Amino acid sequence: MSETSERGASRRDWFKAGVAGLAGLAALKPAVAQTSSPASESVIGMKFEAKPEIRLGMIGLGGRGGGMIHNYLAVDNLRVTAVCDIDHSKALAAQAAVERAGQHPPAVYGKTERDFENLVRRDDVDFVYIAAPWDWHVPMAVEAMKQGKHACIEVPAATTIEDCWKLVDTSEQTRRHCLMMENCCYGYTELLVLNMVRAGLFGELLHGEGGYLHDLREILFEDRGEGLWRRFPHTRRNGNLYPTHGLGPLANYFGINRGDRFDYMVSMSSPQRGLDAWREQHVPRDSPKWRERYICGDINTSLIKTVNGRTITLGHEVVNPRPYSRVNALHGEKGLFRDYPPRIYFDGQPGGEKYSDIDQYKAGYEHPLWKHQGELARKLGGHGGMDFLMVYRLIECMREGLAPDLDVYDAAAWSAPGPLSEMSVAQGSAPVKFPDFTRGRWKEQRGWLVNS
């Protein structure tokens, strides 16, 4: 949800339930990460119930949720029936946006931190979109599923292995989908490269590189929005705090949970310097921010090994001056692709050992989602259009009664490097094993992201 300075104390109380689960992380041993509740029937391949109109409840209407509502309203046959935010002004702004789009005004919730529980009990909600602070993703998604609603969570889905399993177990037990809204999987370049992988242009895949490299110092120290909560994980955790943007597209290239699986990882963090330096230069000495002690290393680097022997380098850096990048690199036996800027090299191509422009492959491998919906997606904006295409495809699957592109096992596997990197860093970069959230079904070959 959105945060405001005048509600800061209340918001911090709201975080306590999620924060408490992190306290014992350093004491966890890798073997503990493999446990869960007794298995229920898998939701792999489980189809949505086909419905001509999809009814949405939204929890969290701050910077992310307040922007995403316009993408939902641009999709045909979707109705926003309820909105929730403890900042009443944000909820009312969302309600007004729905009315401007020609829909009946949605019900408004947010009188208390637990008012979302009343939203998810409504009979006119099919799925719930959650754009709350990280520590609230799991409690909100679990409650939504228990009330018979599908849950769609912003990234990361969870910040502990225990909570990853909680999402998996609840999804299986309730027969409701729990999806992580990883928009980077729907980027133009990411889907272009995915089609090239499917066509065999890279041959056997060997290695990938991804990351989240983004200067967030000003945002982290603001007295509003994410500044009221996103800085605090840097006082509690030392690892990769935000792994999914770089990892999700790579997982799709490699067919993770669809013939391959993350096996183990090692991780190391640099010293912590960036937040201290920013505070020294920009924060008055009488600010309570000076009582904070930051422990997360500025740069975290992790290596992931898959069961089929492939390797992935995953990076995280958000508190130093740098240009934005998600890295997005892929190496195969026949050639390689590197992004930022996008460029490609194949064995034997004209021009010798030099990268060439990837534009030459767009005509043959542009993804159908971008061919058919790209104009509207670009018009709406939203990270270059990927936000709208993510929403469009989700609602298409719901309306037509299809299985979703991504499922709860992907949400858990892609979020797991967060807590696993902390474990590895705390143990001197020792290897830590990934749980098999699919309970053995990762070996099954099935459709990759976006089957249309």
C-alpha positions as CSV (number, residue, x, y, z in Angstrom):
1,M,0.0,0.0,0.0
2,S,1.0,3.6,-0.3
3,E,2.5,5.4,2.7
4,T,2.4,8.9,3.9
5,S,4.6,10.6,6.6
6,E,1.6,11.4,8.8
7,R,0.7,7.7,8.8
8,G,4.3,6.5,9.3
9,A,3.9,5.3,12.8
10,S,0.8,3.3,11.9
11,R,2.5,1.8,8.9
12,R,5.5,0.7,10.9
13,D,3.1,-1.1,13.2
14,W,1.6,-2.8,10.1
15,F,5.0,-4.2,9.2
16,K,5.6,-5.9,12.6
17,A,3.9,-9.2,11.7
18,G,6.0,-9.6,8.6
19,V,9.2,-8.4,10.3
20,A,8.9,-10.9,13.1
21,G,9.4,-13.8,10.7
22,L,12.8,-12.5,9.6
23,A,14.3,-12.5,13.1
24,G,15.6,-16.0,13.1
25,L,16.9,-16.1,9.5
26,A,20.6,-16.1,10.4
27,A,20.1,-19.2,12.5
28,L,18.5,-21.3,9.7
29,K,20.4,-24.2,8.2
30,P,19.9,-25.0,4.5
31,A,18.2,-28.3,5.3
32,V,15.4,-26.4,7.0
33,A,14.5,-24.8,3.7
34,Q,13.4,-28.1,2.2
35,T,10.3,-28.6,4.5
36,S,6.7,-27.8,4.0
37,S,3.2,-28.9,4.9
38,P,1.9,-32.3,3.7
39,A,1.5,-32.2,-0.1
40,S,-1.8,-31.5,-1.7
41,E,-2.6,-31.9,-5.4
42,S,-0.3,-29.8,-7.6
43,V,-1.7,-26.7,-9.4
44,I,0.6,-27.1,-12.3
45,G,-1.5,-26.8,-15.4
46,M,-4.6,-25.9,-13.4
47,K,-6.9,-23.8,-15.6
48,F,-8.8,-20.7,-14.5
49,E,-12.6,-20.9,-14.5
50,A,-13.6,-19.3,-17.8
51,K,-15.6,-16.1,-17.2
52,P,-16.8,-13.5,-19.6
53,E,-16.1,-10.7,-17.1
54,I,-13.4,-10.6,-14.5
55,R,-13.9,-8.8,-11.2
56,L,-10.8,-7.3,-9.5
57,G,-10.1,-6.2,-6.0
58,M,-6.9,-4.1,-5.5
59,I,-4.9,-3.8,-2.3
60,G,-2.3,-1.0,-2.3
61,L,-2.8,2.1,-4.4
62,G,0.4,3.9,-3.9
63,G,3.1,4.4,-6.5
64,R,2.9,1.0,-8.0
65,G,-0.7,0.1,-7.5
66,G,-1.9,3.6,-8.4
67,G,-0.1,3.3,-11.7
68,M,-1.2,-0.2,-12.4
69,I,-4.9,0.5,-12.1
70,H,-4.8,2.3,-15.5
71,N,-3.4,-0.8,-17.1
72,Y,-6.2,-2.9,-15.7
73,L,-8.9,-0.4,-16.7
74,A,-7.6,-0.6,-20.3
75,V,-8.4,-4.3,-20.6
76,D,-11.8,-5.3,-22.0
77,N,-14.2,-7.2,-19.8
78,L,-12.5,-6.3,-16.5
79,R,-14.3,-4.6,-13.7
80,V,-12.7,-3.1,-10.6
81,T,-15.1,-3.8,-7.8
82,A,-13.1,-2.9,-4.6
83,V,-10.0,-1.0,-3.7
84,C,-8.1,-0.8,-0.4
85,D,-5.4,1.4,1.0
86,I,-4.8,2.7,4.5
87,D,-4.1,6.1,3.0
88,H,-7.7,7.1,2.3
89,S,-6.7,9.7,-0.3
90,K,-5.0,7.0,-2.4
91,A,-8.1,4.8,-2.2
92,L,-10.4,7.6,-3.2
93,A,-8.1,8.5,-6.1
94,A,-8.3,4.9,-7.4
95,Q,-12.1,5.0,-7.0
96,A,-12.2,8.2,-9.1
97,A,-10.0,6.6,-11.8
98,V,-12.5,3.7,-12.0
99,E,-15.4,6.1,-12.3
100,R,-13.7,8.1,-15.1
101,A,-13.2,4.9,-17.0
102,G,-17.0,4.5,-17.1
103,Q,-17.3,1.8,-14.4
104,H,-19.5,1.8,-11.3
105,P,-17.4,3.2,-8.3
106,P,-15.7,0.4,-6.4
107,A,-16.1,-0.1,-2.7
108,V,-13.4,1.4,-0.6
109,Y,-11.5,-0.3,2.2
110,G,-8.6,0.8,4.4
111,K,-9.9,2.0,7.7
112,T,-7.4,-0.3,9.5
113,E,-4.4,-2.3,8.6
114,R,-6.5,-5.5,8.5
115,D,-9.4,-4.1,6.4
116,F,-8.1,-5.9,3.4
117,E,-9.6,-9.0,5.0
118,N,-13.0,-7.5,4.4
119,L,-12.2,-6.9,0.8
120,V,-11.2,-10.5,0.1
121,R,-14.4,-11.8,1.6
122,R,-16.5,-10.0,-1.0
123,D,-18.6,-12.2,-3.4
124,D,-17.9,-9.9,-6.4
125,V,-14.1,-10.3,-6.5
126,D,-12.5,-13.0,-8.6
127,F,-8.9,-12.1,-8.0
128,V,-6.9,-9.8,-5.8
129,Y,-3.9,-7.7,-7.0
130,I,-1.5,-6.9,-4.1
131,A,0.9,-4.0,-4.3
132,A,1.6,-3.7,-0.6
133,P,5.0,-3.5,1.1
134,W,6.9,-6.8,0.9
135,D,6.2,-8.0,4.4
136,W,2.5,-8.0,3.7
137,H,2.6,-9.9,0.4
138,V,2.2,-13.3,1.9
139,P,-0.4,-12.6,4.7
140,M,-2.6,-10.8,2.1
141,A,-2.2,-13.5,-0.6
142,V,-2.9,-16.3,1.8
143,E,-6.0,-14.7,3.2
144,A,-7.2,-14.0,-0.4
145,M,-6.8,-17.7,-1.4
146,K,-8.5,-18.9,1.8
147,Q,-11.5,-16.8,0.8
148,G,-11.6,-18.4,-2.6
149,K,-9.8,-15.6,-4.6
150,H,-6.8,-16.0,-6.9
151,A,-3.9,-13.8,-5.7
152,C,-1.6,-11.8,-7.9
153,I,1.4,-10.3,-5.9
154,E,3.9,-7.7,-6.8
155,V,7.6,-8.7,-6.6
156,P,9.1,-10.4,-4.7
157,A,6.3,-12.7,-3.7
158,A,8.0,-13.7,-0.4
159,T,11.1,-12.9,1.6
160,T,11.6,-16.1,3.5
161,I,11.7,-19.8,2.5
162,E,9.0,-20.5,5.0
163,D,6.7,-18.0,3.3
164,C,7.5,-19.3,-0.1
165,W,6.2,-22.7,1.1
166,K,3.2,-21.1,2.7
167,L,2.2,-19.7,-0.7
168,V,2.7,-23.0,-2.4
169,D,0.9,-25.0,0.3
170,T,-2.1,-22.6,0.4
171,S,-2.4,-22.5,-3.4
172,E,-2.5,-26.3,-3.5
173,Q,-4.9,-26.6,-0.6
174,T,-7.4,-23.9,-1.7
175,R,-7.1,-24.7,-5.5
176,R,-6.5,-21.0,-6.1
177,H,-3.7,-19.6,-8.2
178,C,-1.1,-17.4,-6.6
179,L,1.0,-15.6,-9.2
180,M,3.8,-13.1,-9.0
181,M,3.4,-10.1,-11.3
182,E,6.9,-10.1,-12.8
183,N,6.5,-7.6,-15.5
184,C,10.0,-8.0,-16.9
185,C,9.0,-11.3,-18.4
186,Y,6.7,-9.4,-20.8
187,G,9.3,-6.9,-22.0
188,Y,9.7,-6.6,-25.8
189,T,13.3,-7.7,-25.8
190,E,12.8,-10.5,-23.3
191,L,10.0,-12.0,-25.3
192,L,11.9,-11.6,-28.6
193,V,14.9,-13.5,-27.1
194,L,12.5,-16.1,-25.7
195,N,11.1,-16.8,-29.2
196,M,14.7,-17.0,-30.5
197,V,15.5,-19.5,-27.8
198,R,12.4,-21.6,-28.7
199,A,13.5,-21.6,-32.3
200,G,16.9,-23.0,-31.4
201,L,19.0,-20.1,-32.5
202,F,21.3,-20.2,-29.5
203,G,21.6,-24.0,-29.5
204,E,22.0,-25.6,-26.1
205,L,21.8,-22.9,-23.4
206,L,24.8,-22.7,-21.0
207,H,24.8,-19.5,-18.9
208,G,22.7,-16.5,-18.1
209,E,23.2,-13.2,-16.3
210,G,20.6,-11.0,-14.7
211,G,20.3,-8.4,-12.0
212,Y,18.6,-5.4,-10.6
213,L,21.0,-2.4,-10.8
214,H,19.1,0.8,-10.0
215,D,20.1,3.9,-8.1
216,L,17.3,4.1,-5.5
217,R,19.0,6.3,-2.9
218,E,16.7,9.3,-3.2
219,I,13.6,7.1,-3.1
220,L,14.8,5.1,-0.1
221,F,15.3,8.2,2.0
222,E,12.1,10.0,1.0
223,D,9.5,10.7,3.8
224,R,6.7,9.3,1.6
225,G,6.0,6.3,-0.6
226,E,8.6,3.6,-0.6
227,G,10.8,5.7,1.6
228,L,8.6,4.8,4.6
229,W,9.4,1.1,4.3
230,R,11.8,0.0,1.6
231,R,14.9,1.2,3.4
232,F,14.3,-0.9,6.5
233,P,15.2,-4.3,4.9
234,H,18.7,-2.8,4.6
235,T,18.9,-2.7,8.4
236,R,17.8,-6.4,8.8
237,R,19.1,-8.4,5.8
238,N,22.3,-8.9,3.9
239,G,21.9,-10.4,0.5
240,N,20.0,-10.0,-2.7
241,L,16.9,-8.1,-1.6
242,Y,15.2,-7.9,-5.1
243,P,16.1,-10.9,-7.3
244,T,13.1,-11.4,-9.6
245,H,13.4,-8.7,-12.3
246,G,16.7,-10.1,-13.6
247,L,16.0,-13.8,-12.8
248,G,12.4,-14.2,-14.2
249,P,13.3,-13.8,-17.9
250,L,16.3,-16.1,-17.5
251,A,14.1,-18.7,-15.8
252,N,11.9,-18.6,-18.9
253,Y,14.8,-19.0,-21.3
254,F,16.0,-22.0,-19.3
255,G,12.6,-23.6,-18.8
256,I,12.9,-23.6,-15.0
257,N,10.3,-25.8,-13.5
258,R,9.6,-27.1,-17.0
259,G,12.5,-29.5,-17.5
260,D,15.2,-27.8,-15.3
261,R,15.3,-26.5,-11.8
262,F,17.5,-24.2,-9.6
263,D,19.7,-26.6,-7.6
264,Y,21.9,-24.5,-5.4
265,M,23.5,-21.1,-5.1
266,V,26.4,-19.2,-3.5
267,S,26.4,-15.6,-2.6
268,M,28.6,-12.8,-1.4
269,S,28.1,-9.1,-0.5
270,S,30.4,-6.2,-0.7
271,P,30.9,-3.8,2.2
272,Q,28.0,-1.4,3.0
273,R,28.8,2.2,2.1
274,G,26.2,3.8,-0.1
275,L,23.3,4.4,2.4
276,D,25.7,5.9,5.0
277,A,27.2,8.2,2.4
278,W,23.8,9.4,1.2
279,R,22.6,10.0,4.7
280,E,25.8,12.0,5.5
281,Q,25.2,14.3,2.5
282,H,21.4,14.7,2.5
283,V,19.9,13.9,6.0
284,P,19.7,16.5,8.8
285,R,21.5,15.4,12.0
286,D,18.3,15.6,14.0
287,S,16.5,13.1,11.8
288,P,15.5,9.7,13.3
289,K,17.2,8.1,10.2
290,W,20.5,8.6,12.0
291,R,19.5,5.9,14.5
292,E,19.4,3.3,11.7
293,R,22.2,0.9,11.1
294,Y,22.5,-0.5,7.6
295,I,24.0,-4.0,7.2
296,C,23.2,-5.0,3.6
297,G,26.2,-4.9,1.4
298,D,26.0,-2.4,-1.4
299,I,26.6,-5.0,-4.1
300,N,25.4,-8.6,-3.9
301,T,26.7,-11.2,-6.4
302,S,25.2,-14.7,-6.5
303,L,25.9,-17.8,-8.6
304,I,23.1,-20.3,-9.3
305,K,23.6,-23.8,-10.6
306,T,20.7,-25.6,-12.2
307,V,20.1,-29.4,-12.0
308,N,20.9,-29.6,-15.7
309,G,24.3,-27.9,-15.1
310,R,23.6,-24.4,-16.4
311,T,24.9,-21.4,-14.5
312,I,23.4,-18.0,-13.7
313,T,25.0,-14.9,-12.3
314,L,22.6,-12.7,-10.4
315,G,23.4,-9.2,-9.2
316,H,21.8,-6.6,-6.9
317,E,22.9,-2.9,-6.5
318,V,20.5,-0.1,-5.5
319,V,22.5,2.3,-3.2
320,N,25.3,3.5,-5.5
321,P,25.4,5.9,-8.5
322,R,24.9,4.0,-11.7
323,P,22.8,3.7,-14.8
324,Y,19.8,1.4,-14.7
325,S,20.2,-2.2,-15.9
326,R,18.7,-5.6,-15.5
327,V,21.8,-7.1,-17.3
328,N,19.8,-9.8,-19.2
329,A,22.5,-11.8,-20.9
330,L,22.3,-15.3,-22.4
331,H,25.0,-17.6,-23.6
332,G,24.5,-20.7,-25.8
333,E,26.6,-23.0,-27.8
334,K,25.9,-21.1,-31.0
335,G,26.1,-17.6,-29.8
336,L,25.1,-15.0,-27.1
337,F,22.8,-12.1,-26.4
338,R,23.5,-9.1,-24.1
339,D,21.2,-6.3,-23.2
340,Y,21.7,-2.6,-22.1
341,P,22.1,-2.0,-25.0
342,P,20.7,-5.0,-26.8
343,R,23.2,-6.7,-29.1
344,I,23.8,-10.2,-30.3
345,Y,26.5,-12.5,-31.7
346,F,26.3,-15.8,-33.5
347,D,29.1,-18.1,-34.6
348,G,30.0,-17.3,-38.2
349,Q,28.0,-14.1,-38.6
350,P,29.3,-11.4,-41.0
351,G,31.6,-8.8,-39.5
352,G,33.9,-11.0,-37.5
353,E,34.0,-11.1,-33.7
354,K,31.8,-8.2,-33.2
355,Y,28.3,-7.8,-31.8
356,S,25.5,-7.1,-34.3
357,D,22.2,-5.2,-34.0
358,I,19.4,-7.4,-32.7
359,D,16.9,-5.3,-34.8
360,Q,17.5,-7.7,-37.8
361,Y,15.7,-10.5,-35.8
362,K,12.5,-8.5,-34.9
363,A,10.6,-9.3,-38.1
364,G,11.0,-13.0,-37.7
365,Y,10.8,-13.4,-33.9
366,E,8.7,-10.6,-32.5
367,H,6.3,-12.1,-30.0
368,P,2.6,-12.2,-30.9
369,L,1.7,-10.3,-27.8
370,W,3.7,-7.3,-29.0
371,K,2.5,-7.7,-32.6
372,H,-1.2,-7.6,-31.6
373,Q,-1.2,-5.4,-28.5
374,G,2.1,-3.5,-28.7
375,E,0.6,-0.2,-29.9
376,L,-1.8,0.1,-27.0
377,A,0.9,-1.1,-24.6
378,R,3.4,1.6,-25.7
379,K,0.6,4.2,-25.6
380,L,-0.2,3.4,-21.9
381,G,3.5,3.4,-21.0
382,G,4.1,1.4,-17.8
383,H,7.8,0.4,-18.1
384,G,7.7,0.6,-21.9
385,G,4.4,-1.4,-22.2
386,M,5.3,-4.5,-20.4
387,D,2.9,-3.7,-17.5
388,F,-0.1,-3.6,-19.8
389,L,0.9,-6.8,-21.7
390,M,1.4,-8.6,-18.4
391,V,-2.1,-7.6,-17.3
392,Y,-3.7,-8.2,-20.7
393,R,-2.3,-11.8,-20.9
394,L,-3.4,-12.6,-17.3
395,I,-7.0,-11.5,-18.0
396,E,-7.0,-13.3,-21.3
397,C,-6.1,-16.5,-19.5
398,M,-8.9,-15.9,-16.9
399,R,-11.6,-15.1,-19.5
400,E,-10.7,-18.1,-21.7
401,G,-10.2,-20.6,-18.9
402,L,-6.5,-21.2,-19.6
403,A,-3.8,-22.1,-17.3
404,P,-1.7,-19.1,-16.4
405,D,1.7,-18.5,-18.0
406,L,3.4,-18.5,-14.5
407,D,2.3,-20.2,-11.3
408,V,3.0,-20.3,-7.6
409,Y,6.0,-22.6,-8.1
410,D,7.6,-19.9,-10.2
411,A,6.7,-17.2,-7.7
412,A,8.4,-19.3,-4.9
413,A,11.5,-20.3,-7.0
414,W,12.2,-16.8,-8.2
415,S,11.7,-15.3,-4.8
416,A,13.9,-17.9,-3.0
417,P,17.3,-16.3,-4.0
418,G,16.5,-13.5,-1.6
419,P,16.6,-15.5,1.6
420,L,19.0,-18.1,0.2
421,S,21.5,-15.4,-0.6
422,E,21.3,-14.2,3.0
423,M,22.0,-17.8,4.3
424,S,25.0,-18.1,2.0
425,V,26.4,-14.7,2.9
426,A,26.0,-15.5,6.6
427,Q,27.9,-18.8,6.1
428,G,30.9,-17.3,4.3
429,S,29.4,-17.9,0.8
430,A,28.7,-21.5,1.4
431,P,26.4,-23.3,-1.1
432,V,22.8,-23.5,-0.1
433,K,20.2,-25.7,-1.8
434,F,17.0,-24.6,-3.4
435,P,13.8,-26.4,-2.2
436,D,11.9,-28.2,-4.9
437,F,8.7,-26.3,-4.7
438,T,7.2,-28.5,-7.5
439,R,7.7,-31.7,-5.4
440,G,9.4,-33.5,-8.3
441,R,7.2,-32.2,-11.2
442,W,9.9,-29.8,-12.5
443,K,11.0,-32.6,-14.8
444,E,7.8,-32.4,-16.9
445,Q,8.1,-30.6,-20.2
446,R,5.3,-28.1,-20.5
447,G,4.4,-24.8,-22.0
448,W,6.8,-22.0,-21.4
449,L,5.7,-18.4,-20.7
450,V,2.9,-17.3,-22.9
451,N,1.4,-20.0,-25.0
452,S,-0.6,-17.8,-27.3
